Amino acid sequence: MASTDSPTGYDSPLEAFNSGQKEKLAYVTCISAKWKTNNKPDFVATIDLDPASSTYSKIIHKLEMPNLGDELHHTGWNACSSCKDCSVRRRYLIAPGINSDRIYVIDVASNPRSPKIHKVVETQQLHGTGKASAPHTVHCLPNGDILISCLGNEHGEAKGTFIVLEQGTFRVKGTWQKESDSIEYNYDYWYQPRHNIMVSTEWAAPNTFRKGFFMEDVQNGRYGHSINFWDWNQKKRIQKIDMGNEGMIPLEVRFHHNPASDVGYVGCALSSTVFQFHKHDGSWTSHLVARIPPKKVQNWVLPEMPGLITDILVSLDDHYLYISNWLHGDIRQYDISDSNNVRQVGQIFIGGSICKDGKVVVTEDTELEEQPVRPTVKGKPVRGSPQMLQLSLDGKRLYVTNSLFSSWDAQFYPENIENGSMMFLVHVNTESGGLTLDNDFLIDFGLEGNYLAHEMRFPNGDCTSDIWE
């Protein structure tokens, strides 16, 4: 049976993996792509994931935000498994607006099928007390407070910082690190208390990525290419690993779920590489474990198209790593059970920029003999390309949305802006590897308007929001 000592009810990742409840609901952030002209706000969709339900694979509730232009992005919980010894329980979904610098606290416990807004942390609080902007990754701290990575200063300029929300009041207490210990860039983060370490990644200044993606910004050094290691107790950076051209734009970062492990992975978007990092002789080291080769193409913005790894996650048993290649259009599954022998064991294409029915012609491909066919789900050709990933506790069901960021979507997948994005279900072979698209599960957010679906959370736990001590 699950434990009651943890806010999530599971004392270890393996307990959650072996005995966790099957997901029945998902909360999905939905961005209004045309809010400037249609005056429609973002909303958080509640999705029915219970196959026995009459409303399975449907939106059963929409919680609209009271403001326009938030760009809800990543979300997290007010309490996770690292808060085992505190009295806090999981009740609220924390939903930052990466464009508005506003943070919503959403009550999902009173009525899980119909969440409501509990509190709004206004932009002025983040700018004034935190001197920060572009709030991104949310995790609970062991003491019960909430830590949020921020990507810029109050003016949207490059500044890597972390702000703390006080549990209960949700006021901005200030920065986690000393103001003087802020760093160049920031994005995602993960921590392992047993190793007294936190690792953070780098995207770019809000003023850079908000306008869209341009290669001249990369060439002018406006995007990150390092991972940063922080002393968890002293709250200061102790090491920086610059991965150079092999590690351009490191985004999502994951440690093993096993809190005793010092092994983690980071996906580098533009370089389309995956690095593994671990502790060695008192410091941290990294090495390349996977590379997605670019494809030579015609009728695209560049003569070569990178895979663009935009999300990664690790299964709760630390057996498999999953990555999404947002430009090529595939999801890959890697066996990481032997960290010295990372190997690909599964792959599936769900749209992307190189499908046969598109305008792009692949002229040289070191992996595929022909361009992939665009799949159809419930009679609809898929739009866009797989981006955000979320995995069930038992590792058997991988949920996928296909929006990255509204201004980037507008450049690379304008059909998502016009017709809305989609959410899919992929079944996972957890024995030997393999991925299969479910042809009966589809959430078409275009039926709601010009909406882009991004982060997914399961109220009973998932593979990207919980950290164990």
RODO-2510 file (C-alpha; in nm, 4 decimals, decimal comma):
residues 469
     n   res          X          Y          Z
     1     m     0,0000     0,0000     0,0000
     2     a     0,1067     0,3569    -0,0571
     3     s     0,2451     0,5540     0,2345
     4     t     0,0755     0,8582     0,3885
     5     d     0,4072     1,0158     0,4950
     6     s     0,4604     1,1670     0,1499
     7     p     0,2359     1,4341    -0,0075
     8     t     0,1978     1,2048    -0,3072
     9     g     0,1507     0,8857    -0,1080
    10     y     0,4625     0,7081    -0,2353
    11     d     0,7775     0,6806    -0,0283
    12     s     1,0002     0,5945    -0,3248
    13     p     0,9937     0,6126    -0,7055
    14     l     0,9858     0,2327    -0,7256
    15     e     0,6831     0,2227    -0,4968
    16     a     0,5094     0,4676    -0,7286
    17     f     0,6205     0,2639    -1,0320
    18     n     0,5021    -0,0696    -0,8911
    19     s     0,1862     0,0282    -0,7025
    20     g     0,0895     0,3769    -0,8187
    21     q    -0,2650     0,4573    -0,9185
    22     k    -0,3393     0,4657    -1,2886
    23     e    -0,3892     0,8187    -1,4155
    24     k    -0,7523     0,9203    -1,4635
    25     l    -0,7147     1,2956    -1,5174
    26     a    -0,4636     1,5286    -1,6763
    27     y    -0,4296     1,9035    -1,6420
    28     v    -0,2980     2,0599    -1,9632
    29     t    -0,1914     2,4207    -2,0176
    30     c    -0,3518     2,5660    -2,3293
    31     i    -0,2131     2,8867    -2,4769
    32     s    -0,4317     3,1257    -2,6727
    33     a    -0,2270     3,1782    -2,9890
    34     k    -0,4296     3,4746    -3,1173
    35     w    -0,5135     3,6528    -2,7934
    36     k    -0,4102     3,9897    -2,9387
    37     t    -0,6910     3,9777    -3,1939
    38     n    -0,9580     3,7490    -3,0469
    39     n    -0,9223     3,8517    -2,6793
    40     k    -0,9238     3,4893    -2,5661
    41     p    -0,7207     3,4012    -2,2531
    42     d    -0,5188     3,0876    -2,1880
    43     f    -0,6900     2,8054    -2,0026
    44     v    -0,6052     2,4889    -1,8144
    45     a    -0,7900     2,1905    -1,9617
    46     t    -0,8969     1,8931    -1,7528
    47     i    -0,8728     1,5792    -1,9678
    48     d    -1,0493     1,2526    -1,8866
    49     l    -0,7942     0,9684    -1,9113
    50     d    -1,0132     0,6904    -1,7718
    51     p    -1,0968     0,4413    -2,0529
    52     a    -1,4026     0,3266    -1,8546
    53     s    -1,5497     0,6766    -1,8570
    54     s    -1,8090     0,8010    -2,1046
    55     t    -1,6016     1,1172    -2,1486
    56     y    -1,2701     0,9380    -2,2071
    57     s    -1,0210     1,1356    -2,4161
    58     k    -1,2288     1,4522    -2,3940
    59     i    -1,1900     1,7928    -2,2345
    60     i    -1,4288     1,7897    -1,9388
    61     h    -1,3457     2,1331    -1,7961
    62     k    -1,1746     2,4548    -1,9040
    63     l    -1,0388     2,6925    -1,6422
    64     e    -0,9897     3,0250    -1,8178
    65     m    -0,7328     3,2695    -1,6863
    66     p    -0,8551     3,6193    -1,5897
    67     n    -0,5845     3,7905    -1,7970
    68     l    -0,4662     3,7910    -2,1578
    69     g    -0,1257     3,6930    -2,2954
    70     d     0,0082     3,4834    -2,0058
    71     e     0,1546     3,1984    -2,2164
    72     l     0,1097     2,9276    -1,9531
    73     h     0,4059     2,6984    -2,0033
    74     h     0,5408     2,4584    -1,7420
    75     t     0,3567     2,3779    -1,4195
    76     g     0,4320     2,2082    -1,0899
    77     w     0,2819     2,1192    -0,7543
    78     n     0,2760     2,2977    -0,4218
    79     a     0,3987     1,9716    -0,2659
    80     c     0,5953     1,6794    -0,4070
    81     s     0,7685     1,3722    -0,2699
    82     s     1,0723     1,5656    -0,1452
    83     c     0,8448     1,7230     0,1160
    84     k     0,8060     1,3952     0,3031
    85     d     0,8710     1,5386     0,6487
    86     c     0,6534     1,8498     0,6195
    87     s     0,2803     1,8728     0,6827
    88     v     0,1940     2,0058     0,3367
    89     r    -0,0187     1,7984     0,1028
    90     r    -0,0658     1,8215    -0,2714
    91     r    -0,3525     2,0557    -0,3341
    92     y    -0,2468     2,3278    -0,5745
    93     l    -0,1107     2,3358    -0,9283
    94     i     0,1351     2,6221    -0,9738
    95     a     0,1047     2,7643    -1,3268
    96     p     0,3465     3,0440    -1,4252
    97     g     0,2925     3,2618    -1,7305
    98     i     0,6296     3,2745    -1,9043
    99     n     0,5298     3,5868    -2,1018
   100     s     0,3247     3,7783    -1,8450
   101     d     0,5517     3,7022    -1,5444
   102     r     0,2348     3,6199    -1,3520
   103     i     0,1891     3,3006    -1,1452
   104     y    -0,1449     3,1273    -1,0918
   105     v    -0,2158     2,9035    -0,7933
   106     i    -0,4894     2,6618    -0,8980
   107     d    -0,6935     2,4575    -0,6502
   108     v    -0,7283     2,1081    -0,7941
   109     a    -0,8150     1,9285    -0,4683
   110     s    -1,1574     2,0767    -0,3899
   111     n    -1,2975     1,9374    -0,7131
   112     p    -1,0339     1,7575    -0,9250
   113     r    -1,2586     1,7516    -1,2318
   114     s    -1,3304     2,1237    -1,2059
   115     p    -1,0272     2,3189    -1,0754
   116     k    -1,0511     2,6838    -0,9716
   117     i    -0,8090     2,9697    -0,9251
   118     h    -0,7006     3,0063    -0,5621
   119     k    -0,4615     3,3000    -0,5935
   120     v    -0,2781     3,5093    -0,8514
   121     v     0,0805     3,6195    -0,7866
   122     e     0,0876     3,9370    -0,9900
   123     t     0,3647     4,0490    -1,2204
   124     q     0,4670     4,3323    -0,9906
   125     q     0,5522     4,0886    -0,7109
   126     l     0,7858     3,8897    -0,9315
   127     h     0,9476     4,2029    -1,0728
   128     g     0,9696     4,3874    -0,7424
   129     t     1,0607     4,1320    -0,4770
   130     g     1,2192     3,8720    -0,7033
   131     k     1,3707     4,1118    -0,9606
   132     a     1,2917     3,8348    -1,2082
   133     s     1,0860     3,7493    -1,5159
   134     a     0,9845     3,4498    -1,7294
   135     p     0,9062     3,1999    -1,4493
   136     h     0,9502     2,8444    -1,5732
   137     t     1,0177     2,5235    -1,3754
   138     v     0,8281     2,4614    -1,0503
   139     h     0,9343     2,2180    -0,7782
   140     c     0,8465     2,1875    -0,4111
   141     l     1,1315     2,2285    -0,1614
   142     p     1,1834     1,9829     0,1256
   143     n     1,0791     2,2520     0,3762
   144     g     0,7479     2,3038     0,1988
   145     d     0,8223     2,6254     0,0100
   146     i     0,8123     2,6359    -0,3712
   147     l     1,1110     2,7036    -0,5965
   148     i     1,0659     2,8482    -0,9461
   149     s     1,3424     2,9032    -1,2008
   150     c     1,3288     3,2393    -1,3790
   151     l     1,4979     3,3230    -1,7071
   152     g     1,5423     3,6985    -1,6898
   153     n     1,5472     4,0136    -1,4816
   154     e     1,2466     4,2415    -1,4460
   155     h     1,3270     4,3987    -1,7833
   156     g     1,3454     4,0674    -1,9710
   157     e     1,7231     4,0728    -1,9982
   158     a     1,9386     3,7635    -1,9427
   159     k     1,9621     3,6651    -1,5774
   160     g     1,9503     3,3153    -1,4283
   161     t     1,7755     3,3270    -1,0946
   162     f     1,5365     3,1311    -0,8710
   163     i     1,2491     3,2732    -0,6709
   164     v     1,0804     3,1200    -0,3659
   165     l     0,7065     3,1193    -0,2976
   166     e     0,6030     3,0748     0,0629
   167     q     0,3834     2,7720     0,1151
   168     g     0,0294     2,8666     0,2099
   169     t     0,0466     3,2397     0,1408
   170     f     0,2222     3,1962    -0,1959
   171     r     0,3871     3,5343    -0,1572
   172     v     0,7233     3,5921    -0,3247
   173     k     0,9763     3,5641    -0,0425
   174     g     1,2711     3,6640    -0,2590
   175     t     1,5432     3,4734    -0,4392
   176     w     1,6653     3,1277    -0,3405
   177     q     2,0257     3,2188    -0,4101
   178     k     2,1793     3,5506    -0,3107
   179     e     2,0989     3,8217    -0,5613
   180     s     2,4713     3,8551    -0,6306
   181     d     2,4906     3,4827    -0,7143
   182     s     2,2560     3,5011    -1,0140
   183     i     2,4031     3,3527    -1,3318
   184     e     2,4036     3,4212    -1,7057
   185     y     2,1161     3,2048    -1,8317
   186     n     1,8545     2,9748    -1,6842
   187     y     1,5790     2,7362    -1,7848
   188     d     1,5051     2,3978    -1,6245
   189     y     1,6437     2,2462    -1,3031
   190     w     1,6444     1,9285    -1,0948
   191     y     1,7981     1,8522    -0,7555
   192     q     1,9309     1,5498    -0,5641
   193     p     1,9503     1,6349    -0,1900
   194     r     2,1519     1,3250    -0,0987
   195     h     2,4320     1,4565    -0,3185
   196     n     2,3825     1,8177    -0,2056
   197     i     2,3430     1,9214    -0,5673
   198     m     2,1094     2,0997    -0,8051
   199     v     2,1672     2,1256    -1,1805
   200     s     2,0197     2,3965    -1,4040
   201     t     2,0165     2,4482    -1,7799
   202     e     2,0175     2,7441    -2,0186
   203     w     1,7801     2,8795    -2,2821
   204     a     1,8110     3,2522    -2,3489
   205     a     1,6985     3,5936    -2,2273
   206     p     1,3210     3,6418    -2,2438
   207     n     1,3744     3,9338    -2,4827
   208     t     1,5527     3,6894    -2,7151
   209     f     1,3290     3,3814    -2,7222
   210     r     0,9967     3,5648    -2,6953
   211     k     1,0340     3,7197    -3,0417
   212     g     1,1008     3,3854    -3,2137
   213     f     1,4066     3,1828    -3,3141
   214     f     1,6753     3,3404    -3,5319
   215     m     2,0157     3,1902    -3,6114
   216     e     2,1859     3,5284    -3,5802
   217     d     2,0963     3,5238    -3,2096
   218     v     2,2807     3,1928    -3,1792
   219     q     2,5774     3,3279    -3,3732
   220     n     2,5854     3,6371    -3,1515
   221     g     2,6022     3,4302    -2,8333
   222     r     2,2493     3,4961    -2,7107
   223     y     2,1705     3,1297    -2,6358
   224     g     2,3167     2,9119    -2,3628
   225     h     2,5359     2,6030    -2,4004
   226     s     2,6250     2,5104    -2,0409
   227     i     2,4873     2,3197    -1,7466
   228     n     2,5336     2,4652    -1,4001
   229     f     2,5822     2,2809    -1,0723
   230     w     2,4719     2,4381    -0,7439
   231     d     2,5591     2,3524    -0,3866
   232     w     2,2125     2,2638    -0,2576
   233     n     2,2777     2,3782     0,0984
   234     q     2,4889     2,6867     0,0277
   235     k     2,2651     2,7888    -0,2651
   236     k     2,5450     2,8985    -0,4923
   237     r     2,6909     2,7748    -0,8196
   238     i     2,9982     2,5596    -0,7680
   239     q     3,0646     2,4358    -1,1220
   240     k     2,9802     2,5141    -1,4825
   241     i     3,0246     2,2677    -1,7694
   242     d     3,0399     2,4427    -2,1053
   243     m     2,9405     2,1911    -2,3736
   244     g     3,0131     2,4292    -2,6618
   245     n     2,8761     2,3547    -3,0068
   246     e     2,7945     1,9975    -2,9032
   247     g     2,5558     2,1257    -2,6378
   248     m     2,3771     2,4264    -2,7817
   249     i     2,0586     2,5270    -2,5992
   250     p     2,0423     2,2657    -2,3203
   251     l     1,6775     2,2566    -2,2135
   252     e     1,5214     1,9776    -2,0091
   253     v     1,7320     1,8122    -1,7391
   254     r     1,6555     1,4985    -1,5376
   255     f     1,8397     1,3125    -1,2654
   256     h     1,7649     0,9460    -1,2102
   257     h     1,4583     0,9190    -0,9866
   258     n     1,6553     0,6997    -0,7463
   259     p     1,7660     0,9631    -0,4907
   260     a     2,0888     0,7732    -0,4250
   261     s     2,1999     0,8050    -0,7888
   262     d     2,4273     1,0833    -0,9104
   263     v     2,3490     1,0198    -1,2805
   264     g     2,1433     1,2587    -1,4886
   265     y     2,0686     1,3569    -1,8491
   266     v     2,0209     1,6786    -2,0409
   267     g     1,8793     1,7255    -2,3901
   268     c     2,0475     1,9939    -2,6004
   269     a     1,7948     2,1292    -2,8487
   270     l     1,9879     2,2905    -3,1312
   271     s     2,2790     2,0438    -3,1227
   272     s     2,0277     1,7559    -3,1028
   273     t     2,2420     1,5741    -2,8488
   274     v     2,1910     1,4082    -2,5125
   275     f     2,4591     1,4346    -2,2464
   276     q     2,4893     1,2227    -1,9372
   277     f     2,6434     1,3772    -1,6258
   278     h     2,7590     1,2280    -1,2958
   279     k     2,9906     1,2917    -1,0043
   280     h     3,3585     1,2053    -1,0445
   281     d     3,6404     1,2651    -0,7951
   282     g     3,4503     1,5327    -0,6070
   283     s     3,3306     1,7299    -0,9102
   284     w     3,0881     1,6753    -1,1968
   285     t     3,1617     1,5532    -1,5470
   286     s     2,9544     1,4975    -1,8607
   287     h     2,9802     1,3042    -2,1849
   288     l     2,7757     1,2575    -2,4992
   289     v     2,5480     0,9512    -2,5073
   290     a     2,3162     1,0212    -2,8034
   291     r     2,3237     1,2334    -3,1149
   292     i     2,0476     1,2936    -3,3685
   293     p     2,2108     1,3618    -3,7066
   294     p     2,0728     1,6524    -3,9107
   295     k     1,9037     1,5923    -4,2435
   296     k     1,9985     1,7739    -4,5629
   297     v     1,6834     1,9314    -4,7006
   298     q     1,5332     2,1576    -4,9635
   299     n     1,2443     2,4027    -4,9264
   300     w     1,3279     2,4857    -4,5651
   301     v     1,4866     2,7836    -4,3897
   302     l     1,8302     2,6156    -4,3716
   303     p     2,0058     2,3554    -4,5901
   304     e     2,0248     2,1211    -4,2895
   305     m     1,7454     2,0465    -4,0432
   306     p     1,8375     1,9520    -3,6850
   307     g     1,6174     1,7196    -3,4836
   308     l     1,5711     1,9888    -3,2145
   309     i     1,5391     1,7894    -2,8919
   310     t     1,2852     1,9890    -2,6918
   311     d     1,1820     1,7482    -2,4150
   312     i     1,3231     1,4488    -2,2322
   313     l     1,2022     1,2370    -1,9428
   314     v     1,3133     0,9321    -1,7460
   315     s     1,0810     0,6491    -1,6396
   316     l     1,0330     0,6085    -1,2651
   317     d     1,2319     0,2829    -1,2599
   318     d     1,5230     0,4630    -1,4335
   319     h     1,5088     0,2081    -1,7155
   320     y     1,4142     0,4267    -2,0122
   321     l     1,4858     0,7761    -2,1380
   322     y     1,2508     0,9411    -2,3887
   323     i     1,3242     1,2394    -2,6131
   324     s     1,1183     1,4383    -2,8635
   325     n     1,2650     1,5764    -3,1857
   326     w     1,0327     1,8673    -3,2563
   327     l     1,1546     1,9432    -3,6091
   328     h     1,2066     1,5904    -3,7428
   329     g     0,8856     1,4718    -3,5769
   330     d     0,9902     1,1600    -3,3862
   331     i     1,0046     1,0347    -3,0289
   332     r     1,2924     0,8062    -2,9336
   333     q     1,3199     0,5591    -2,6490
   334     y     1,6572     0,4697    -2,4981
   335     d     1,7466     0,1912    -2,2593
   336     i     1,9531     0,3570    -1,9841
   337     s     1,9434     0,0697    -1,7345
   338     d     2,3186     0,0394    -1,7931
   339     s     2,4392     0,3998    -1,7805
   340     n     2,7603     0,2938    -1,9537
   341     n     2,5704     0,1528    -2,2501
   342     v     2,2861     0,3854    -2,3511
   343     r     2,1119     0,2435    -2,6567
   344     q     1,8068     0,3314    -2,8647
   345     v     1,5288     0,0709    -2,8482
   346     g     1,2231     0,2530    -2,9843
   347     q     1,1172     0,5255    -3,2269
   348     i     0,7919     0,6641    -3,3624
   349     f     0,7081     0,9549    -3,5949
   350     i     0,4029     1,1662    -3,5073
   351     g     0,4040     1,4415    -3,7679
   352     g     0,6996     1,6762    -3,8041
   353     s     0,8581     1,8756    -4,0833
   354     i     0,9842     1,5947    -4,3052
   355     c     0,6658     1,3957    -4,3714
   356     k     0,6064     1,2924    -4,7313
   357     d     0,3024     1,5149    -4,7734
   358     g     0,4909     1,8330    -4,6812
   359     k     0,6913     2,0802    -4,8852
   360     v     1,0292     1,9798    -4,7397
   361     v     1,2356     1,7409    -4,9515
   362     v     1,5021     1,5399    -4,7708
   363     t     1,8029     1,5047    -4,9980
   364     e     2,0364     1,3191    -4,7629
   365     d     1,9459     1,1155    -4,4545
   366     t     2,1893     0,8926    -4,2681
   367     e     1,9092     0,7197    -4,0761
   368     l     1,5976     0,6815    -4,2920
   369     e     1,5587     0,5322    -4,6376
   370     e     1,2507     0,7424    -4,7110
   371     q     1,0570     1,0285    -4,5586
   372     p     0,8019     0,9183    -4,2966
   373     v     0,4282     0,9096    -4,3593
   374     r     0,2130     1,1500    -4,1596
   375     p    -0,0131     0,9406    -3,9345
   376     t    -0,3883     0,9857    -3,9032
   377     v    -0,5644     0,9538    -3,5679
   378     k    -0,9440     0,9190    -3,5496
   379     g    -0,9641     1,0234    -3,9126
   380     k    -0,7542     1,3396    -3,8727
   381     p    -0,4010     1,3878    -4,0088
   382     v    -0,1803     1,4945    -3,7193
   383     r    -0,0721     1,8562    -3,7115
   384     g     0,2577     1,9872    -3,5801
   385     s     0,5147     1,7608    -3,4199
   386     p     0,5671     1,5854    -3,0838
   387     q     0,7024     1,8184    -2,8172
   388     m     0,6019     1,7796    -2,4505
   389     l     0,6066     1,4294    -2,3041
   390     q     0,4486     1,2866    -1,9915
   391     l     0,4715     0,9252    -1,8756
   392     s     0,2402     0,7227    -1,6552
   393     l     0,3740     0,6031    -1,3219
   394     d     0,4043     0,2451    -1,4475
   395     g     0,5859     0,3616    -1,7624
   396     k     0,3367     0,2062    -2,0037
   397     r     0,1586     0,5137    -2,1432
   398     l     0,3367     0,8141    -2,2916
   399     y     0,1214     1,1226    -2,3487
   400     v     0,2313     1,3772    -2,6075
   401     t     0,1420     1,7379    -2,6916
   402     n     0,2896     1,9249    -2,9843
   403     s     0,3314     2,2948    -2,9072
   404     l     0,6678     2,4397    -2,8060
   405     f     0,6201     2,8152    -2,7653
   406     s     0,3706     3,0324    -2,9514
   407     s     0,6165     3,2527    -3,1431
   408     w     0,8264     2,9481    -3,2384
   409     d     0,5144     2,7546    -3,3387
   410     a     0,4199     3,0429    -3,5665
   411     q     0,7534     3,0071    -3,7491
   412     f     0,7782     2,6306    -3,7827
   413     y     0,4228     2,4944    -3,7484
   414     p     0,1809     2,7737    -3,8454
   415     e    -0,0930     2,5131    -3,8884
   416     n    -0,0993     2,4839    -3,5092
   417     i    -0,1606     2,8569    -3,4780
   418     e    -0,4460     2,8461    -3,7275
   419     n    -0,6043     2,5133    -3,6337
   420     g    -0,4859     2,4401    -3,2789
   421     s    -0,2527     2,1708    -3,1532
   422     m    -0,3187     1,8098    -3,0520
   423     m    -0,2583     1,5581    -2,7747
   424     f    -0,1789     1,1907    -2,8372
   425     l    -0,1231     0,8660    -2,6486
   426     v     0,1666     0,6300    -2,7214
   427     h     0,1792     0,2797    -2,5744
   428     v     0,5200     0,1685    -2,4487
   429     n     0,6749    -0,1753    -2,4617
   430     t     0,8439    -0,1788    -2,1216
   431     e     0,9985    -0,5226    -2,1676
   432     s     1,2210    -0,4805    -2,4731
   433     g     1,1365    -0,1315    -2,5985
   434     g     0,9002    -0,0070    -2,8651
   435     l     0,6403     0,2669    -2,9167
   436     t     0,2906     0,2372    -3,0691
   437     l     0,0504     0,5233    -3,1415
   438     d    -0,3031     0,4796    -3,0023
   439     n    -0,5367     0,5438    -3,2944
   440     d    -0,8395     0,5923    -3,0682
   441     f    -0,7021     0,8679    -2,8433
   442     l    -0,6962     1,2253    -2,9683
   443     i    -0,7551     1,5630    -2,8094
   444     d    -0,7965     1,8204    -3,0860
   445     f    -0,7549     2,1569    -2,9148
   446     g    -0,8468     2,3272    -3,2411
   447     l    -1,2088     2,2442    -3,1637
   448     e    -1,1785     2,4994    -2,8816
   449     g    -1,0197     2,7665    -3,1030
   450     n    -0,6600     2,8738    -3,1706
   451     y    -0,5115     2,6932    -2,8708
   452     l    -0,1689     2,5394    -2,8189
   453     a    -0,1368     2,2563    -2,5667
   454     h     0,1864     2,2276    -2,3699
   455     e     0,2532     2,0873    -2,0198
   456     m     0,0618     1,7858    -1,8831
   457     r     0,0245     1,6921    -1,5158
   458     f    -0,1472     1,3988    -1,3453
   459     p    -0,2864     1,4762    -0,9962
   460     n    -0,1715     1,1388    -0,8596
   461     g     0,1843     1,1851    -0,9843
   462     d     0,3870     1,1656    -1,3025
   463     c     0,7467     1,1201    -1,4113
   464     t     0,8603     1,4831    -1,4268
   465     s     0,7184     1,6573    -1,1209
   466     d     0,8255     1,4453    -0,8222
   467     i     1,1673     1,4391    -0,6553
   468     w     1,2418     1,1959    -0,3748
   469     e     1,4881     1,2517    -0,0908
***
